[in-house]
Amino acid sequence: MKYLLLIYYDEKALERAGKEYDSKVERECLQHTERLEAQGKFLGGNRLYPTATATCVRAKDGKRLVTDGPFAETREQLGGYCMIDAKDLDEAIEIASHLPSGQLGTVEIRPVMER
């Protein structure tokens, strides 16, 4: 089954930690991705640009509203995602618990509806 791992963390805390810490986490993420790829479990994923670059679109009654920034103000922001193939939720939880970037905040696991 496919699962989307949504990685949330506090962008300001990561910024305060500095570039050296950010580079360390990036290297660890690449190593983790390589392990998942070798197991045939990694289906895709990327880090996202900060929420300051976000654009939101709402469409209602044929009208479009475009605004800057994230939809909701929270302490943690969506910072990246990883699509995996896991045999069940338990395996998805195990994989999510080892995401280096997940150590910065929260990883939300969502099963993917395939058509």
C-alpha positions in Angstrom: 0.0 0.0 0.0 1.2 3.5 -0.7 1.5 6.0 2.1 2.3 9.7 2.0 4.5 10.9 4.9 3.9 14.6 5.4 6.8 16.2 7.4 6.0 19.1 9.6 8.5 21.2 11.6 9.0 24.7 12.9 10.7 26.6 10.1 11.9 29.3 12.5 13.5 26.7 14.8 15.3 25.1 11.9 16.5 28.6 10.8 17.8 29.3 14.3 19.6 25.9 14.3 21.8 27.2 11.5 23.0 26.0 8.1 25.4 23.4 9.5 22.5 21.6 11.3 20.3 21.9 8.2 23.1 20.4 6.0 23.5 17.5 8.5 19.8 16.7 8.4 19.9 16.9 4.6 22.7 14.4 4.4 20.9 12.1 6.8 17.8 12.3 4.7 19.7 11.4 1.5 21.2 8.4 3.2 17.8 7.3 4.5 16.3 7.7 1.1 19.0 5.5 -0.4 18.2 2.8 2.1 14.5 3.0 1.3 15.2 2.9 -2.5 17.4 -0.2 -2.0 14.4 -1.9 -0.3 12.0 -0.8 -3.1 10.0 1.3 -0.6 10.8 4.9 -1.7 8.4 6.1 -4.4 9.3 9.8 -4.3 9.6 12.9 -2.1 11.1 16.3 -1.8 11.7 19.1 0.6 9.5 22.2 0.2 10.5 25.8 0.0 9.5 27.8 3.2 5.9 28.8 3.7 6.8 32.4 2.7 6.9 31.2 -0.9 3.4 29.5 -0.7 0.4 30.6 -2.7 -3.2 29.5 -1.8 -6.0 29.3 -4.3 -9.7 29.1 -3.3 -12.4 28.6 -5.9 -16.0 29.1 -5.1 -19.0 29.8 -7.3 -16.8 30.3 -10.3 -14.6 32.9 -8.6 -11.0 32.5 -7.7 -9.2 34.0 -4.7 -5.4 33.8 -4.7 -3.5 34.7 -1.5 0.1 34.5 -0.3 1.2 32.3 2.4 0.0 29.1 4.1 -3.6 28.3 4.6 -3.3 28.1 8.4 -1.1 29.6 11.0 0.5 26.9 13.1 3.7 26.3 15.0 4.8 23.6 12.6 4.7 24.0 8.8 4.7 21.4 6.0 8.3 21.2 5.1 8.4 18.1 2.9 6.9 14.8 1.9 7.9 11.3 1.2 5.8 8.7 -0.7 6.5 5.1 0.3 5.3 1.6 -0.4 4.7 -0.3 2.9 3.0 -3.6 3.5 0.8 -2.0 6.2 0.4 0.9 8.6 2.8 -0.6 11.1 5.6 -0.7 8.5 4.7 2.9 7.5 5.0 4.0 11.1 8.4 2.2 11.4 9.7 4.0 8.3 8.3 7.4 9.4 9.9 7.0 12.8 13.4 6.9 11.2 13.0 9.9 8.9 15.8 12.3 9.9 13.7 15.4 9.0 10.9 13.9 11.1 13.1 14.4 14.2 12.4 18.1 13.8 8.7 17.9 14.4 5.8 15.7 13.3 5.3 13.2 10.5 1.7 12.7 9.4 1.0 9.3 7.7 -1.8 9.2 5.2 -2.8 6.2 3.1 -3.0 7.0 -0.6 -6.3 6.2 -2.5 -5.3 4.7 -5.7 -7.6 4.7 -8.7 
